[in-house]
Amino acid sequence: MRVQLLIDQKRYAMAQHDLESLLIINPNDFMAHALMAHCLSEQKQIQKALDHAQIAVALAPDTAFCYYILAITQQEANQLKAARESIGQALELNPEDPDFFARLGVI
């Protein structure tokens, strides 16, 4: 996926542009919202990132990745208690992902 490649290359503004196009076509794409939250967070647009992360969780409450992204954005917003709760939810849904444990340690 082009968006993931752009994110891997740290080209967040370009990825954001592609994600905006995707969300126009399908505003209920939880993965697009989660990735948008990640891009916005990396660009220090924290409130917008939180909004997209919360939408992603609302659209896919059984998807651990959404809670992981929410935890990252909450940490960036210095909402550490909420970030711990979100990463805890991600770990409940997928207790074998080492990235989740690493994020818990960072928080």
C-alpha positions in Angstrom: 0.0 0.0 0.0 1.4 3.4 -1.0 0.3 5.0 2.2 2.3 2.5 4.3 5.3 3.0 2.2 5.1 6.8 2.6 4.8 6.4 6.4 7.8 4.0 6.5 9.7 6.7 4.6 8.5 9.3 7.1 6.8 11.3 4.4 3.8 12.0 6.6 2.4 15.0 4.7 2.2 12.9 1.5 0.6 10.0 3.3 -1.9 12.4 4.9 -2.9 13.7 1.5 -3.5 10.1 0.2 -5.4 9.2 3.4 -7.6 12.3 3.0 -8.5 11.0 -0.5 -9.3 7.6 0.9 -11.5 9.0 3.6 -13.5 11.0 1.1 -14.3 7.8 -0.7 -14.9 5.7 2.5 -15.3 7.8 5.7 -15.8 4.6 7.7 -12.4 3.1 6.9 -11.0 2.5 10.4 -7.5 1.8 9.2 -7.4 5.0 7.2 -8.4 6.9 10.3 -5.8 5.1 12.4 -3.0 5.8 9.9 -4.2 9.4 9.6 -3.9 9.7 13.4 -0.3 8.4 13.2 0.6 10.8 10.4 -0.9 13.8 12.2 0.7 12.8 15.5 4.1 12.7 13.8 3.4 16.2 12.4 2.5 17.4 15.9 -1.1 18.0 15.0 -2.1 16.3 18.2 -5.8 17.3 18.6 -6.6 16.2 15.0 -4.6 13.0 15.6 -6.6 12.3 18.7 -9.9 12.9 16.8 -8.9 10.4 14.1 -7.6 7.8 16.6 -10.9 8.0 18.5 -12.9 7.6 15.3 -10.8 4.5 14.4 -11.5 2.9 17.8 -15.2 3.7 17.5 -15.4 2.1 14.1 -13.4 -1.0 15.0 -13.5 -1.5 18.8 -12.2 -5.0 18.4 -9.0 -4.0 16.6 -5.9 -3.8 18.8 -4.0 -1.6 16.3 -6.6 1.2 16.8 -6.0 1.2 20.5 -2.3 1.1 19.9 -2.5 4.3 17.7 -4.8 5.9 20.2 -2.2 5.2 23.0 0.5 6.8 20.9 -1.5 9.9 20.3 -2.6 10.1 23.9 1.0 9.9 25.0 2.0 12.7 22.6 -0.8 14.7 24.2 0.6 14.0 27.6 -2.5 12.0 28.6 -0.5 9.3 30.2 -3.2 7.6 32.2 -5.5 7.4 29.1 -2.5 6.1 27.1 -1.9 3.3 29.6 -5.5 2.3 29.5 -5.5 2.3 25.7 -2.4 0.2 25.4 -3.8 -2.1 28.0 -6.9 -2.6 25.8 -4.6 -3.3 22.8 -2.8 -5.9 24.9 -6.1 -7.5 25.9 -7.1 -7.9 22.3 -3.7 -9.0 21.1 -1.4 -10.1 24.0 1.4 -11.4 21.7 2.4 -8.2 19.9 5.8 -7.0 21.1 5.2 -3.5 19.8 2.4 -3.1 22.3 4.6 -4.2 25.2 7.3 -1.8 24.0 4.8 1.1 23.9 3.6 0.2 27.4 7.2 0.5 28.6 7.6 3.9 26.8 4.5 5.2 28.4 
